[in-house]
C-alpha cells in the first residue's frame, strides 16, 4: 500500500497526506485531516518509519510471525531461524499471532511499513491482509503450514506429511492391527489436514479403515485439551484402541495425562504416537513414539527459501522414533 493510493482515495495530494501523517496541522482543515485518516484506515496503510535505505530495499529486518510460541516445536523452529538469520546479517523480529487473523494482519501491516526484507509465517492463517499480499511480489516463507491463500511467490519449508503419516500407519497396523484411533486438531491447518487425510488414506489402502467413533477432534480447544478429551472418548468405547495417533506431540501429552489420571492400569497398554518429537520429549515424554521433525535444520532452510530468486518447496527429512515401552 502506497501513500499515492491513500491520496487518491482521499482526493487530495500526496503532499497533503504526508503533512497529515506528520502532524503539520497548519496546512489543512480538520475536515481534510478526517478524510485522509479515514482513507488510511480503509486501506490499512502504515507510514514507513524508515529512511531512504529501507525504500531501496536495504532493510536487514526479517519478521517471523508464529501462530503459537507456547508450542515447544514452534519455539524451536523460531530459535533455529534466529541463529541462521543473524549469521547471514539479518535482524529477526518475532511476533506471536495466537492463530488470530486480525493479529496476523496487524503484524503484516506493521512489518510492511518497516519494509521488512522478508516475512516468515510459522503457521499462517487466512486473513484479509495476507490475501492482499497475493497481488504483490515479495519473499514470503511459509513454514509447516502452506499458504492458506493463492500466492504466486510463496516459498514453503516443512516435511512431507503424507509420506511421514504412511510410516505412522504402517507401524500402528503392524503393532495393533485393527485396534487403533486418531486424535487431531483443526483441519484448517494444512499440516493437520495432510496428516489426517494421509493417515486415513493409508489405513484404507491397507484394508483397515478407521470407523468414525475412533476418530476424535475438538476444534477451538488447545492441543493439550484436545488430547485429553479425545482420549477420554476413545477409552469409553466398548473396545478401546491399543494405539492412538495424535497429530501433534501436545495432543499426545493430553492423551497421556488422561490415561495416567483415569486409566493408570492401562497406561502401558496403549501406544501413543505423536508428531513433532520436540527436544523436550527425551526429558518429559520418553514413552512417546512418533515422527521426529529436524528442528535444527529449519533455520538454514528458511534462509535459503527467503534468499531464493524462485519460489520453491524445501522438504526436510524426518525420522521415526520407536519408544522403548513394554506392552
N, C-alpha and C positions, 0 to 999 in steps of 0.2 A: 504494500500500500504506500503510495507516494503523496507528498504534500500537494502535488498538482491535482490529484484526484479529489482531495479534500476541497481545494479551491473551486474546482468545477462543480462539486456537489453544493457548495455554499453560494455559488455565483459571485465569488469575489476573486481578487488577485492572489497570486502566491505570496506576494509581499504582505498582504493583509493577514493571511493565515499565519505566516511567520511571526508577525507582530503580536497577534492574539496569543499564540502559544508561548511567546517570550515575555508576555505581560506588559507590552508597551501600550498602555491604556489611552494615552492622549491622542492616538492616531485613528481611533474608530469609535463608533457609538456602542452603547450597551446592546442594542438590537443586533448589530453586526457580530459582536462577540458571542451572543447567544446562538446565532445562526452557524457560525464557524464551529463552536463547540458541539452543537447538535450533529453536524456533518462528521466531526471527528468520532463521536460516539457511534453513529450509524455505520461508519466504515471500519471501525476498530483500528483507527490509525494511532500509532505510537511515535512521537517525535524522537528522532535519533539524539542520543546524548553524546555521541562520539564525534570526533573531528574528521578531517578530510582523509586521514589514513584509513579509517574504517569504511568510508564511502568508496575508497578504491579497492576494497576487499582485502585489506591487510590485517584484519582483526585476528587476534590469537585466541579469541573466546570460542569455546565449544560447549554447548549446552546439552546436558544429559537429563532427560525427563523420564523418571522411573515411576511406574504405577503403584509400587508398594515397597518402600525401603524397609518395612518391617519384615519382609520376606528375606531370610538369610541368603537365598540364591541371588536375588537382585542386588543385595548389598555386595556380594562377592564379585558380581559382574561389574558393578559400578567402580569398585576398588581396582579391578584389573584395568578398566578403561582409563582411570585417572593416571595410573602409572605409565601406560603406553602413550597417552596424550602429552603428559608432562615431558617425557623423554623426547618427544617429537617437537617440543617447543610451544605447545598449546597450553592454555589455561582452561580448566574444566569447571563449569558451574553445574551443580547437582540440585535438581528440584524433584519433589515428590508430588505427583498428581493425584494420589489416592484413588486412582481409577475413575476420576470425575472429569467428564468432558469440559465443563466450564473452567475448571482449574487448569487443565491441559491447555485450553485456548488462551488463558491469561498468560501462561508462561511462553507459549508460542509467540504471542504478540510482543511480549517484553523482550524476548531474545531477538526477535526481528528488528526491534527498534535499536538494539545494540549492534546490529549487523554481525551476529554470530557467524563464525566461519563454518560451523557445522551444527547440525541438530541430530542428536541420538535419542531415539524413543525406545526406551526399555519397557515394553508393554504398552503400546499405543491403544487408545480407544477412539471410536468415531466421534468427531467433533466438527462444528462448523468451520473453525479456522483451519483445521487440517485439510478439510475439503477445499478451501480456497487456495491452499498451497499446491493443490494438484495442478493448478494452471500456471505454476511458475517452475523454473528450474532451480535446483539447489541441492546441496549434498546432505540429504536426509538418510539416516541409517536406522532401520527398524531391527530391533533385537528381540529374539524369541517369539514375538508375535509379528506377523506380516502386517503391512499397511491395511487398515480397515477401509480405506478409500482408494480408488484407482489413482496411481501416481506414475507418471512417465519416467521419473528419475529416481525411483526408490531403490535402496540397497538393503539387503537382508543378511543378518548374521544369526545363526542358530544351528540346530541339529536337524537331522532327517527324522522327524517324529514318526512318520509312517513305518520306516524301517525299524526304529527303536521299539515301537509297541508290538511289532511282529515278534521280536525277540522275547518280549514280555509274555505274549500269548503262547509261544512255543514252550517256554519254561513252565508256565502255570498249567497248561494242559498235560504236560508230561508229569508234573508233580501231583496234581489234584484233578484228575480227569473228571469233568462233569460237575465239579463242586467248587465253583468259584464265582466271585462277584466283582462289581465295578462301582467305585465311588468317584464322582467327578465334579468339577466346578462349573462355572458359567461358560457355555459353549460359544458365546460371542467372542471369546478369545480364540484366535486362530490356532494357537498352540494346543489348547484344551480340545478344540473341535477335531484337530488332526489326531490327537491321541485317542479320543473316544471312538471316532469313526474307524481309525486304523485297527484298534484293538477288536472292536465288534466284527469288522470285516474279516480279520484273521481267524477269529473263532468260528465264524460261519464257514469260511473256506475249509476249515479242518473238521467240519461236521458237528461242531459243538456250539451252536448259537446260545447266547445268554437270553433267558426269558426276562421279561420286564421286572418282576419282583427282585431280581438280582442286580438291577441297575439303579443306583441311587444318586441323587444330587439335591443340593439345597441352594438355590440361587439367592443372592442377597446376604448370605452369611459369610463369615470369614472361612478360610480353608480349614482351620482347626475345628470350627463348629460344624462345618460340612462333614468332616471325617467322623466326628463324634456321633452326630445324628444319623448319618448314613450307616455306620456300623451298628448302631442300635437297631435300625430297621432290619438289617441283614441277619442279625443274631436272633431276631424274633421269628424268623421263618421256621417252618417245620423242619426243614433240612438246611441249617446254616452252612455257608460256604467254608471250605477248608483253605481257600486262598482268596485274597481280595486285592485287585489292582486299584491303587489310588493315583490319580493323575498328577499329584504333587506330593512332595515329602510332607508338607504341612498337613495335608489331608490324612496322610498315614499316621502322623503324630496324634491327631484327634481320634482316629480309629483305634490306635493302640491304647490310648487313655480309657476309652470306653471298655475295652476288653479287660484292662488292668483293674478298673474300678467295679465292674459289674459281672465279669466272667473270668475271674483270675484262674480258675481251674482249666480254662481253655486257652489261656494266653499263649502257650507254646504249641497249641494245636492248629492255630490259624496263621498261615503265612501271609504277611503283609508285603506288598510290592509298591514301592514309591517311584517317583520320577524327579530327579534333580541330583540327589545324593550330595547335599551341601556339605561343606567342610565340617559342619557341626556333627554330622552323623556318626563319625567314629567315636565321638565323645558321648552323645546322648541317645543314639539310636543304632547301636551295632547289630541289632536284630533285624534291621530293615533291608530287604532285598530291593533291587531296582536298577534303574538306568542312571549311570553317573555322567553328568554333564561337565565338560572340561572348562571350568570357570577361569582357570589361569590363562587360557588361550584366547579368551574373548577380547581382551584389550588390544592385542596386535591385530586381530581380525577386524575389529571396529575401525581402527586407524586405517587399515588397508581399504576397507569399504568406503570410508569417508574421502580418502585421497584419490580413489579411482576415478578416471575420466568417464567410465561407462558404468551403468547400473549392473549390479551382479548379486548373486546369492553366494554367500560363503557358508558352507555346511561343515561344521566341526565334528570330529569323531566322538562317539560315545562309547561307554563301556558297561557291560553287565556286571552287577555286583551280587554275588550269592552269599547271603549272610550265613554264618555258621550257627544255626539254631537247631536244636534237637526236636524232632517232631515224632 
